Amino acid sequence: MQTRSRELIHILKDWPTWPVLNAFTISDCDFIQLEQGLTNENWLVTLPSSTPEQNNQYVIRINAKNAEALNIHHQCELEIVQKVSKLNICPDILFLEPSFKYWIRPYIKGLTLAELYANNLSDISEEIKSIAQTLKHTHSQTIQNHWPSVDTNQRNDFFWDQIIPNLSIHKQVILAIKDKLDAKLKNQCLPNKLCHMDTNIHNWIKNESGQLFLIDWEYSGLGNPIWDLAVFSDSAKLNTQQESELLNEYGEYSLQQLHIAKLQMHYLSTLWYAVQQHINEEELLNTLEKLSQQLI
């Protein structure tokens, strides 16, 4: 059995309060830490099952302690997940710890698109229609005004406020590139549609019946719909023909708009990695330089 983390051991004290899972003892269940996700700690719990058809697997998501620094709003995420789960786009929440330390949802038995097309991303073309339709359906949902506004201008500033004090060697060069990127990639569209904001191929799961699900809604909020298309396109490394198919199916944006949106999302994700300390100052500089070279 895999060694359990300190965080998991701590929350397992709540086991008697969990529906479904509490019908079994902890010792009768298997625990495996899931690798996907860079923000939270995720565990797959497998319960004893008498029939193959019975759903006996659940995911415990232990939320990161730096949610505020990452501008994550768990209450709004919960409301959004409850909404899109009714559309069968993602699974609903089985149990929520009142202070949002963790929650539990059903596990989707299947493979992510990253796993399905690991050897040949060009084959992902067969999923493009379903993805475009799912995103368009998501973007058409009624919204709540208190959901977070995912304004890339504001979010970039929020991340830069945390990054700049820690810059040293390349500070002036990085700030000069920052000014250039801020001017060229400024968002001109008022965020007003429900967006996922992290539609990379690791967050799309195809279950055993062939249905696609979109998980991990923690960065969702009111944004520009083309950003969801851009993140998917970038992570799937779509070629121009595939991007045209995606946009034609979605039915609203041009390739030029998609190009700008991809750069905006790349910029935002680079700053996110820096805040998370997944990249150092040298890597930040190199990434921003490469990004600035792609500006038209």
C-alpha positions as CSV (number, residue, x, y, z in Angstrom):
1,M,0.0,0.0,0.0
2,Q,1.3,3.5,-0.9
3,T,2.5,5.6,2.0
4,R,-0.1,8.2,3.0
5,S,0.9,11.8,3.4
6,R,0.5,13.7,6.6
7,E,-2.3,15.7,5.1
8,L,-4.3,12.6,4.1
9,I,-3.7,10.9,7.5
10,H,-5.1,14.1,9.2
11,I,-8.3,14.3,7.1
12,L,-9.0,10.5,7.4
13,K,-10.1,11.3,10.9
14,D,-13.3,12.6,9.3
15,W,-13.9,9.2,7.6
16,P,-17.1,8.5,9.7
17,T,-18.8,11.6,8.3
18,W,-18.3,10.7,4.6
19,P,-21.3,9.3,2.8
20,V,-20.7,6.0,0.9
21,L,-17.1,5.7,2.0
22,N,-18.0,5.3,5.7
23,A,-19.8,2.1,4.9
24,F,-16.3,0.5,4.8
25,T,-13.3,0.6,7.1
26,I,-10.2,2.4,6.1
27,S,-8.1,-0.7,6.2
28,D,-10.3,-2.4,3.6
29,C,-9.7,0.4,1.1
30,D,-6.8,1.2,-1.2
31,F,-5.2,4.7,-1.5
32,I,-3.1,5.8,-4.4
33,Q,-1.8,9.3,-4.9
34,L,-2.7,10.7,-8.3
35,E,0.0,12.6,-10.2
36,Q,-2.1,15.0,-12.2
37,G,-2.5,18.5,-10.9
38,L,0.1,21.0,-9.9
39,T,-1.9,22.8,-7.2
40,N,-3.6,20.3,-5.0
41,E,-2.9,16.9,-3.5
42,N,-5.2,14.2,-5.0
43,W,-5.8,10.7,-3.8
44,L,-7.7,7.8,-5.5
45,V,-9.7,5.8,-3.0
46,T,-10.8,2.3,-4.1
47,L,-13.6,0.7,-2.0
48,P,-14.4,-3.0,-1.9
49,S,-16.9,-3.8,-4.5
50,S,-19.2,-6.8,-5.0
51,T,-20.1,-6.0,-8.6
52,P,-18.1,-4.6,-11.6
53,E,-20.9,-2.1,-12.3
54,Q,-20.7,-0.5,-8.9
55,N,-18.9,2.8,-8.6
56,N,-16.3,2.1,-6.0
57,Q,-13.6,4.7,-6.7
58,Y,-13.5,8.3,-5.5
59,V,-11.0,11.2,-5.5
60,I,-10.1,13.1,-2.4
61,R,-8.8,16.5,-3.3
62,I,-6.8,18.2,-0.6
63,N,-6.7,21.9,-1.5
64,A,-3.5,23.8,-1.6
65,K,-2.8,26.2,1.3
66,N,-1.7,29.0,-1.0
67,A,-5.2,29.3,-2.7
68,E,-5.3,33.1,-1.9
69,A,-1.9,33.7,-3.5
70,L,-3.2,31.9,-6.6
71,N,-6.4,33.8,-6.6
72,I,-8.5,30.7,-6.2
73,H,-12.1,31.1,-4.9
74,H,-13.3,27.7,-3.6
75,Q,-16.9,28.8,-2.8
76,C,-17.4,30.0,-6.3
77,E,-15.7,26.9,-7.7
78,L,-18.2,24.8,-5.8
79,E,-21.1,26.7,-7.2
80,I,-19.7,26.4,-10.7
81,V,-19.0,22.7,-10.3
82,Q,-22.5,22.1,-9.0
83,K,-23.9,23.9,-12.1
84,V,-21.9,22.2,-14.8
85,S,-22.2,18.8,-13.1
86,K,-26.0,19.0,-13.9
87,L,-24.9,19.3,-17.6
88,N,-22.9,16.1,-17.2
89,I,-19.7,18.0,-18.0
90,C,-18.0,17.1,-14.8
91,P,-18.8,14.9,-11.7
92,D,-20.6,16.6,-8.7
93,I,-19.1,16.8,-5.2
94,L,-19.9,13.9,-2.9
95,F,-18.6,15.6,0.3
96,L,-17.2,19.0,1.1
97,E,-15.3,19.9,4.2
98,P,-17.0,23.1,5.5
99,S,-13.8,25.2,5.5
100,F,-12.8,23.9,2.0
101,K,-9.7,22.0,3.2
102,Y,-10.7,19.1,1.0
103,W,-13.6,17.6,-1.0
104,I,-14.5,14.2,-2.4
105,R,-15.9,13.4,-5.9
106,P,-16.6,10.2,-7.9
107,Y,-13.6,9.1,-9.9
108,I,-14.0,8.9,-13.7
109,K,-12.8,5.6,-15.0
110,G,-11.0,6.4,-18.2
111,L,-8.0,8.1,-19.7
112,T,-7.1,11.8,-20.1
113,L,-6.6,13.1,-23.6
114,A,-2.9,13.5,-22.7
115,E,-2.7,9.7,-22.0
116,L,-4.8,8.7,-25.0
117,Y,-2.8,10.7,-27.5
118,A,0.6,10.6,-25.8
119,N,2.2,8.9,-28.8
120,N,0.5,11.0,-31.5
121,L,-1.2,14.3,-30.7
122,S,-2.3,14.7,-34.3
123,D,-4.9,11.9,-33.7
124,I,-6.7,14.2,-31.3
125,S,-8.6,15.6,-34.3
126,E,-11.5,13.2,-33.5
127,E,-12.1,14.9,-30.2
128,I,-12.2,18.5,-31.6
129,K,-15.9,18.6,-32.3
130,S,-16.9,17.3,-28.9
131,I,-14.6,19.7,-27.1
132,A,-15.8,22.7,-29.1
133,Q,-19.4,21.8,-28.3
134,T,-18.7,21.2,-24.6
135,L,-17.0,24.6,-24.3
136,K,-19.7,26.4,-26.2
137,H,-22.3,24.8,-23.9
138,T,-20.3,25.9,-20.9
139,H,-19.9,29.4,-22.1
140,S,-23.6,29.8,-22.7
141,Q,-24.6,29.1,-19.1
142,T,-26.2,31.8,-16.9
143,I,-23.7,33.4,-14.6
144,Q,-23.6,34.8,-11.1
145,N,-22.1,38.3,-10.8
146,H,-20.2,37.4,-7.6
147,W,-18.2,34.8,-9.5
148,P,-14.5,35.9,-9.9
149,S,-13.8,38.0,-13.0
150,V,-10.8,36.4,-14.8
151,D,-9.4,39.6,-16.2
152,T,-5.9,38.7,-17.4
153,N,-4.7,42.3,-17.0
154,Q,-5.7,42.3,-13.3
155,R,-4.5,38.7,-12.7
156,N,-1.1,39.4,-14.3
157,D,-0.7,42.4,-12.1
158,F,-1.7,40.3,-9.1
159,F,1.0,37.8,-9.9
160,W,3.6,40.4,-10.7
161,D,3.1,42.0,-7.3
162,Q,4.3,38.7,-5.8
163,I,7.1,38.1,-8.3
164,I,8.8,41.5,-8.5
165,P,10.0,41.7,-4.9
166,N,11.9,38.4,-5.4
167,L,13.7,39.5,-8.6
168,S,17.4,40.3,-8.3
169,I,19.9,39.5,-11.1
170,H,17.7,40.2,-14.2
171,K,15.2,42.5,-12.6
172,Q,15.5,45.5,-15.0
173,V,15.5,43.3,-18.1
174,I,12.5,41.3,-17.0
175,L,10.6,44.5,-16.2
176,A,11.3,45.9,-19.6
177,I,9.9,42.8,-21.2
178,K,7.0,43.0,-18.8
179,D,6.1,46.5,-20.1
180,K,6.2,45.2,-23.7
181,L,4.0,42.2,-23.0
182,D,1.6,44.2,-21.0
183,A,1.1,46.7,-23.8
184,K,0.8,44.1,-26.6
185,L,-1.3,41.5,-24.8
186,K,-3.7,43.7,-22.9
187,N,-7.1,42.2,-22.8
188,Q,-9.7,44.4,-24.5
189,C,-12.7,42.1,-23.9
190,L,-14.9,42.5,-20.9
191,P,-15.0,39.0,-19.1
192,N,-18.6,38.0,-18.9
193,K,-18.9,34.3,-19.8
194,L,-18.4,31.2,-17.6
195,C,-15.0,29.9,-18.5
196,H,-12.9,26.9,-17.2
197,M,-9.5,28.7,-17.8
198,D,-7.4,25.5,-17.6
199,T,-8.7,23.3,-20.5
200,N,-5.4,21.6,-21.2
201,I,-5.4,18.0,-22.3
202,H,-4.7,16.7,-18.8
203,N,-8.1,18.0,-17.6
204,W,-10.1,16.2,-20.3
205,I,-11.0,12.6,-19.4
206,K,-12.7,10.1,-21.8
207,N,-14.5,7.5,-19.8
208,E,-15.0,3.8,-20.7
209,S,-18.2,4.7,-22.6
210,G,-16.4,7.3,-24.8
211,Q,-17.9,10.4,-23.1
212,L,-15.7,13.4,-22.4
213,F,-15.5,15.1,-19.0
214,L,-13.7,18.3,-18.0
215,I,-12.3,18.3,-14.5
216,D,-10.5,20.8,-12.2
217,W,-12.5,24.0,-12.2
218,E,-10.6,25.8,-9.5
219,Y,-9.5,28.6,-11.8
220,S,-12.9,29.0,-13.4
221,G,-14.8,32.3,-13.5
222,L,-16.1,35.0,-15.8
223,G,-13.7,35.3,-18.7
224,N,-13.2,35.6,-22.5
225,P,-14.4,32.3,-24.0
226,I,-11.6,32.2,-26.6
227,W,-9.1,31.6,-23.7
228,D,-10.6,28.2,-23.2
229,L,-10.1,27.4,-26.9
230,A,-6.6,28.8,-26.7
231,V,-5.5,26.7,-23.8
232,F,-6.8,23.5,-25.3
233,S,-5.2,24.4,-28.7
234,D,-1.9,25.2,-27.2
235,S,-1.7,22.1,-25.0
236,A,-2.9,19.8,-27.8
237,K,-0.4,21.4,-30.2
238,L,-3.1,21.8,-32.8
239,N,-1.9,22.6,-36.3
240,T,-3.6,25.4,-38.4
241,Q,-6.1,23.0,-40.0
242,Q,-7.1,21.6,-36.6
243,E,-7.5,25.1,-35.2
244,S,-9.7,26.0,-38.1
245,E,-11.8,23.0,-37.4
246,L,-12.1,23.9,-33.7
247,L,-13.1,27.5,-34.5
248,N,-15.5,26.5,-37.3
249,E,-17.3,24.1,-34.9
250,Y,-17.4,26.7,-32.1
251,G,-18.4,29.3,-34.7
252,E,-17.2,32.7,-33.5
253,Y,-13.5,33.5,-33.6
254,S,-10.7,33.9,-36.2
255,L,-7.2,32.3,-36.2
256,Q,-5.7,35.7,-35.5
257,Q,-7.8,36.1,-32.4
258,L,-6.9,32.6,-31.3
259,H,-3.2,33.4,-31.8
260,I,-3.4,36.4,-29.5
261,A,-5.4,34.5,-26.9
262,K,-2.7,31.7,-26.9
263,L,-0.1,34.3,-26.2
264,Q,-2.2,35.9,-23.4
265,M,-2.7,32.5,-21.8
266,H,1.0,31.6,-22.1
267,Y,1.9,34.9,-20.4
268,L,-0.5,34.2,-17.6
269,S,0.6,30.6,-17.1
270,T,4.3,31.7,-17.0
271,L,3.5,34.1,-14.2
272,W,1.5,31.4,-12.4
273,Y,4.5,29.0,-12.6
274,A,6.8,31.8,-11.2
275,V,4.4,32.4,-8.2
276,Q,4.3,28.7,-7.6
277,Q,8.1,28.7,-7.7
278,H,8.1,26.0,-10.4
279,I,10.5,28.2,-12.4
280,N,13.4,30.3,-11.3
281,E,14.4,33.9,-12.3
282,E,16.6,32.7,-15.2
283,E,13.8,30.5,-16.6
284,L,11.3,33.3,-16.2
285,L,13.5,35.6,-18.2
286,N,14.0,33.0,-21.0
287,T,10.3,32.2,-21.2
288,L,9.3,35.8,-21.3
289,E,11.9,36.6,-24.0
290,K,10.6,33.7,-26.2
291,L,7.0,35.0,-25.7
292,S,7.9,38.5,-26.7
293,Q,9.5,37.2,-29.9
294,Q,6.1,35.8,-30.9
295,L,4.4,39.1,-30.8
296,I,3.1,40.5,-34.1
